[in-house]
Amino acid sequence: MAERSGSGASPLVRIFGRPGSATAYAIRDYLHRSDVPFEWVQLVTDEQARSQAGVDHLQDSRLPVCVFADGTRIECPTIRQITEKLGWFHNPSRSEYDLAIYGAGPAGLSAAVYGASEGLKTVLIERSAIGGQAGTSSKIENYLGFPDGISGAELAERAREQACRFGAEILLAREGVRGEFSAGKGTGYLADGTKIVARSAICATGVEYRRLGLPNEEEYFGAGVYYGAGASEAKLVKGEQVIVVGGGNSAGQATLHFAPLAKLVSLVIRGESLKSTLSQYLVDRVFAAPNVEVLTRTDVTKLGGENYLQEVTLRHRDTGEERKINTHWLFACIGGDPHTNWADEVGIVRDEAGYLVTGPDLLHAGQRPANWSLDRDPYYLETSLPGVFAAGDVRHGSVKRCASAVGEGAMAVAFVHRYLAHG
C-alpha cells in the first residue's frame, strides 16, 4: 500500500513502515505540515519488510525507514534528523536580536514578517513544524482573500517564504524551556542548550491539543488516536469508519476532509447540536454529506485493541446507552491548553486556564501588576513583563481564528517598536 501526500510533485521522501506506528505517523504529520511531498509505503508482511525496507521483519526496531530523493537512507529517524537532512536546521547567526518570537503558527509567522520587513533583527523559534495547529488544517475557507480556501500547510509555507525574504531567521526543531529577563534584555534557553538573547520577545506558542482523558489513551497515540484534524492521514482512511470528536470548526473541517474517502464518519459531540459551536457554512455541509452521522450528547469512554486501535466505545450522556465501533481511526479536535508553564518561573501573569494576560486585562481597579517596573500602563498585547508580548491563541481573551492570530502578530510588532523606542 502506497500513499502520496504533498503538492503533487515527485516525493522527496519515501517512508517504509508498519501500520499503527506512532513514529511513522509523526514523520508523515511533520512532512505534510511542512508541505514536503512524500510517499508512504505501508508494510504488512515480513517479506515486504525485507524486500522493500531492507530490514529483517515487520517488528524490526529500524522501522520506519526514510529514503530521500538523493538515495540517503535513515532508519527510525527523529524529526530533528529529518529537519537536518532537508537542510532546515540552523544555528543562530547573531549573538543578540531585536526581537525573538516563540512559536511559528499564524501569529508568530505574521510577527516575523512584520518585524523583519520593518528592519528588526528577528529570529523565530519553532519546536515542531511551521504553521502550528493551523498547519494541520486541510482547508481554511474563511481566511480573507482566499475564496476557494487554502490548506493550512500551504498558507504556512507562503508565510515562511515571505518572512525569510525579509531576513527573518527561523530555527526549527527547537523548543524554549525557560527564560531570564533583566534591564531591557531577555535570554531564552532552548532544550538543546542554545541561548537566544533579544531586546524584546513575542510569545506565540499557541495551545497543545487536549486529550480525551482515558486511562490507556497514550498507548494509542499515533496508532489510531490522533489529535487535531489529521490532514496527513486522509488518504489512508479509504473505505473505513472514522470517528471525529469535537464540535468546533477544526472538527467540522476534519469530518468533511475524511468524508469523500471514508465509508462513514461519525462526528461525536458532547452538546445538543453543532449550531452553537460550528460556523453555519460547515453545519450545512456536514448535514448534507451522505456518509456523515452526528452523535450528540455522546462521550468516548473506552479504547481497545492490540498494538493499535481497533475498537472505540461511545456512551450517550443522557440514556447511558453504549455503542461499540470497530475502527482504527479516532481524531480528537476538542480544543487545547496553552504552552505557558515557563511563565510562572519569570513571574508573568496567567489566567486560571494558563493563558497569558496582557494589556488592559492586567489592570485591577486601575492598578498595575505588582511586579510592573515601568511608569506607564502595559501596552495592549504586552504581558506583565515589560518587553514581552503575547499574540494568538496563547493570549487570554484572544479570538480563536487564523485571521485574528495574524492580526495580533502584526499588532504586537507595532508595540515592540514602541517599547524599543521608549521603554
C-alpha positions in Angstrom: 0.0 0.0 0.0 1.5 3.3 -1.0 0.0 6.8 -0.5 1.4 10.1 -1.6 1.0 13.5 0.1 2.2 17.0 -0.6 1.8 19.4 -3.5 1.6 16.7 -6.2 5.4 16.9 -7.0 7.6 13.8 -7.0 8.1 12.6 -3.5 11.2 14.0 -1.7 10.9 11.2 0.9 9.7 7.6 0.8 8.6 6.3 4.2 8.5 2.5 4.8 6.7 1.4 7.9 4.1 -0.8 9.5 0.5 0.2 10.3 -0.1 1.6 13.7 3.4 3.0 14.1 3.4 6.2 16.1 6.9 7.2 14.8 5.8 6.8 11.2 2.7 8.9 11.9 4.9 11.7 13.5 7.0 11.7 10.3 4.0 11.8 8.0 2.4 14.6 10.0 5.6 16.6 10.1 6.3 16.3 6.3 2.6 17.1 5.5 2.6 20.2 7.7 5.9 21.2 6.2 4.4 20.8 2.6 7.1 18.3 1.7 5.9 15.7 -0.9 6.3 12.1 0.4 5.2 8.6 -0.3 4.0 6.3 2.5 4.7 2.6 1.8 2.8 0.5 4.3 4.4 -2.8 5.1 2.1 -5.6 6.3 4.3 -8.8 6.0 7.8 -9.8 7.0 8.6 -10.4 3.3 7.6 -6.8 2.4 9.8 -5.6 5.3 12.7 -7.5 3.9 12.3 -6.8 0.2 11.1 -3.2 0.3 12.6 -1.7 3.5 15.7 -3.9 3.8 15.0 -4.9 7.4 14.7 -8.4 9.0 11.0 -8.4 9.8 7.9 -6.3 10.4 8.7 -5.6 14.1 12.3 -4.6 13.4 13.3 -1.6 15.5 14.8 0.0 12.5 11.4 0.8 11.1 10.2 3.2 9.9 12.9 3.7 7.2 13.1 7.0 5.3 14.7 7.1 1.8 15.4 10.6 0.4 15.5 11.6 -3.2 19.3 11.5 -3.3 19.3 7.9 -2.0 20.1 8.7 1.6 18.6 6.1 3.9 17.8 6.9 7.6 16.4 4.2 9.9 13.8 5.2 12.5 14.7 8.9 12.2 13.9 11.6 14.6 12.2 14.8 13.4 15.4 16.7 14.0 17.3 14.3 11.8 14.7 14.8 9.0 15.0 18.6 9.5 18.7 18.4 9.2 18.6 16.2 6.1 16.2 18.7 4.5 18.7 21.5 5.2 16.3 23.3 7.5 18.2 23.0 10.8 20.2 26.2 11.5 22.1 27.7 14.4 21.5 31.4 15.4 23.6 33.7 13.3 23.7 36.5 15.8 24.6 36.9 19.4 21.7 39.3 20.0 18.4 40.1 18.3 15.9 42.9 18.4 13.0 40.5 18.5 12.7 36.8 19.4 9.4 35.1 18.5 8.5 31.8 20.1 6.0 29.8 18.0 5.6 29.7 14.2 1.9 29.5 13.9 -0.1 32.2 12.1 0.6 34.8 14.9 4.3 34.0 15.1 4.8 34.0 11.3 2.9 37.3 11.0 5.1 38.8 13.6 8.2 37.5 11.8 7.1 39.0 8.5 6.3 42.4 10.0 9.3 42.5 12.4 11.9 41.6 9.7 10.3 43.8 7.0 10.4 46.8 9.3 14.1 46.4 10.0 14.2 44.5 13.3 16.8 41.8 13.7 14.2 39.0 14.0 14.5 35.3 15.0 11.6 32.8 15.0 11.9 29.7 17.1 9.6 26.7 16.5 9.7 23.3 18.3 8.0 21.4 15.5 6.6 22.3 12.1 5.8 25.7 10.6 2.2 26.6 10.8 1.2 25.4 14.3 -2.3 24.0 14.6 -3.4 25.9 11.5 -0.8 24.0 9.6 -2.8 20.7 10.2 -6.0 22.1 8.7 -7.0 20.5 5.4 -8.6 23.8 4.2 -9.1 27.2 5.7 -12.1 28.6 3.9 -12.9 31.8 5.9 -9.5 33.5 5.6 -9.7 36.8 3.8 -8.5 36.8 0.2 -8.8 33.0 -0.5 -12.4 32.5 -1.7 -11.7 28.8 -2.6 -9.9 28.2 0.6 -6.3 27.3 1.2 -4.7 24.4 3.2 -3.0 25.3 6.4 0.3 23.8 5.2 0.3 25.9 2.1 -0.6 29.1 3.9 2.2 28.5 6.4 4.7 27.7 3.7 3.9 31.0 1.9 4.3 32.9 5.2 7.6 31.2 5.9 9.0 32.2 2.5 7.8 35.7 3.0 9.4 36.0 6.4 12.7 34.6 5.1 12.7 37.0 2.1 12.6 39.9 4.6 15.5 38.4 6.5 13.9 36.7 9.5 15.8 33.7 10.8 13.8 30.6 11.5 15.1 27.9 13.9 13.2 24.7 13.6 13.1 21.6 15.8 14.0 23.9 18.8 11.9 24.3 22.0 12.2 27.0 24.5 12.4 25.7 28.1 13.0 28.8 30.2 13.8 32.5 30.1 15.6 35.1 32.1 14.7 38.8 31.7 16.6 41.9 33.0 17.1 45.6 32.1 15.7 45.6 28.6 17.2 42.3 27.5 15.9 38.7 27.7 17.6 35.3 27.3 15.7 32.3 26.1 17.2 28.9 26.8 16.3 26.2 24.3 16.1 22.5 25.1 19.4 21.7 23.2 21.3 24.4 25.2 21.2 27.1 22.7 20.7 30.7 24.1 18.7 33.3 22.3 19.4 36.9 23.5 16.9 39.6 22.4 15.8 43.1 23.4 12.1 42.1 23.1 10.1 38.9 22.7 6.7 37.7 21.4 5.2 34.6 22.8 3.0 32.9 20.1 3.3 29.3 21.3 -0.4 28.6 20.8 -2.0 25.6 22.6 -1.4 21.9 22.9 -4.2 19.6 21.8 -6.4 18.5 24.8 -6.5 14.8 25.5 -9.7 12.7 25.9 -8.6 11.7 29.5 -8.9 7.9 29.1 -6.7 5.5 31.0 -4.9 3.9 28.1 -5.0 6.8 25.7 -1.3 7.4 25.4 -0.5 3.9 24.1 -2.7 4.5 21.1 -1.4 8.0 20.2 -0.2 7.8 16.6 -1.5 4.3 16.4 -5.2 5.0 15.9 -5.7 8.0 18.1 -4.7 11.4 16.7 -5.1 15.0 17.9 -6.2 17.7 15.5 -7.5 17.5 12.0 -5.0 14.8 10.9 -4.8 16.0 7.3 -1.8 13.8 6.7 -3.9 10.6 7.3 -6.8 11.4 5.0 -5.8 9.1 2.1 -5.2 6.2 4.5 -8.9 6.0 5.7 -10.3 4.9 2.4 -13.3 2.6 2.9 -13.1 2.7 6.7 -15.1 4.2 9.5 -13.6 7.3 11.1 -14.5 8.9 14.4 -14.0 12.7 14.9 -14.5 14.1 18.4 -15.3 17.7 18.9 -17.8 20.4 17.9 -15.6 23.3 16.7 -14.6 24.3 13.2 -11.5 22.1 13.2 -13.6 19.1 13.9 -16.1 20.1 11.2 -13.3 20.6 8.6 -11.7 17.2 9.5 -15.1 15.5 9.1 -15.6 16.9 5.6 -12.0 16.2 4.7 -12.4 12.5 5.5 -15.9 12.0 4.2 -15.1 11.7 0.4 -12.8 8.7 1.2 -14.2 7.1 4.3 -17.1 4.6 4.5 -18.6 6.5 7.4 -17.5 9.5 9.5 -19.1 9.7 13.0 -18.8 13.2 14.5 -19.1 12.9 18.2 -20.1 15.9 20.3 -21.0 16.4 23.9 -23.6 19.2 23.3 -27.1 19.2 22.0 -26.2 20.4 18.5 -23.5 21.8 16.3 -25.1 25.2 15.7 -23.7 26.9 18.8 -20.1 25.8 18.2 -19.7 25.4 14.4 -19.7 28.0 11.6 -23.0 27.8 9.7 -21.4 27.0 6.4 -19.8 23.9 8.0 -23.0 22.9 9.7 -24.8 22.9 6.3 -22.1 20.8 4.7 -21.8 18.3 7.5 -25.6 17.6 7.4 -25.5 17.5 3.6 -22.8 14.8 3.5 -24.5 11.4 2.9 -21.9 9.3 4.9 -21.6 11.6 8.0 -23.5 11.0 11.2 -23.6 13.4 14.1 -23.8 11.8 17.5 -24.9 14.4 20.0 -24.7 14.2 23.8 -22.1 11.5 23.4 -18.7 10.7 25.0 -15.8 8.4 24.2 -15.5 6.1 27.2 -13.1 3.3 26.2 -10.4 2.5 23.7 -9.3 -1.1 22.8 -7.0 -3.1 20.5 -3.7 -4.9 20.4 -0.7 -2.9 19.2 -3.0 -0.3 17.6 -6.6 1.0 18.0 -9.3 -1.5 16.9 -12.4 -0.6 19.0 -14.0 2.6 20.4 -16.8 2.6 23.0 -19.3 5.5 23.0 -21.8 6.3 25.7 -24.9 8.6 25.4 -24.8 11.2 28.2 -28.5 11.0 29.0 -29.5 7.4 28.4 -26.2 5.7 29.3 -26.6 3.5 26.2 -23.2 2.2 24.9 -22.2 1.6 21.4 -19.0 -0.1 20.2 -17.4 0.8 16.9 -14.7 -1.2 15.2 -12.3 1.4 13.8 -8.6 2.2 13.5 -9.2 6.0 13.3 -10.1 8.5 16.0 -9.3 12.2 15.7 -9.8 14.4 18.7 -10.4 18.0 18.0 -11.5 19.2 21.4 -9.6 22.4 22.0 -6.3 22.8 23.8 -4.3 24.1 26.7 -1.7 26.9 26.4 2.0 26.4 26.3 2.8 28.7 29.2 4.4 26.6 32.0 7.5 28.6 31.7 5.7 31.8 32.6 5.4 31.1 36.3 9.2 31.0 36.7 9.6 34.5 35.3 6.6 36.0 37.1 4.4 36.5 34.0 0.7 36.7 35.0 -1.6 33.9 33.6 -5.3 33.4 34.0 -6.9 30.4 35.7 -6.6 28.4 32.5 -3.0 29.2 31.9 -3.4 31.8 29.2 -1.1 34.9 29.2 -2.8 38.0 30.5 -2.0 41.2 28.5 -2.6 44.9 28.3 -5.7 46.4 30.0 -6.6 43.0 31.5 -3.6 43.3 33.7 -5.1 46.4 35.5 -7.3 45.9 38.5 -9.1 48.9 39.8 -6.7 51.0 37.8 -3.7 49.4 39.5 -0.8 47.9 37.5 0.6 44.4 38.3 2.6 44.2 41.5 5.9 43.4 39.6 5.4 46.0 36.9 8.6 48.1 36.8 7.8 51.0 34.4 5.9 54.3 34.9 3.3 53.5 32.2 0.5 51.0 31.8 1.3 47.8 29.8 0.8 48.2 26.1 -2.2 46.3 24.6 -0.6 43.0 23.9 2.2 43.3 26.5 2.4 40.8 29.3 3.2 41.7 32.9 6.9 41.7 32.0 7.9 44.8 30.0 9.0 44.0 26.5 7.5 40.5 26.4 4.3 40.4 24.3 1.8 37.7 23.6 -0.2 37.0 20.3 -2.6 34.4 19.1 -4.3 31.6 20.9 -1.9 31.7 23.8 -3.2 35.0 24.9 -6.1 35.5 27.4 -9.2 36.7 25.6 -7.9 36.0 22.1 -10.3 35.2 19.2 -9.5 31.6 18.1 -9.4 32.3 14.4 -6.5 32.3 12.0 -7.1 35.8 10.8 -7.2 37.1 14.3 -3.9 35.5 15.1 -2.3 37.0 12.0 -3.6 40.4 13.1 -2.3 40.1 16.6 1.1 39.1 15.3 1.3 42.3 13.2 -0.1 44.4 16.1 2.4 43.0 18.6 5.3 44.2 16.4 3.9 47.7 16.4 4.1 47.7 20.2 7.5 46.2 20.1 8.7 49.2 18.1 7.1 51.5 20.7 8.8 49.6 23.6 12.2 49.6 21.9 12.0 53.3 21.2 10.5 54.5 24.6 10.6 51.6 27.0 
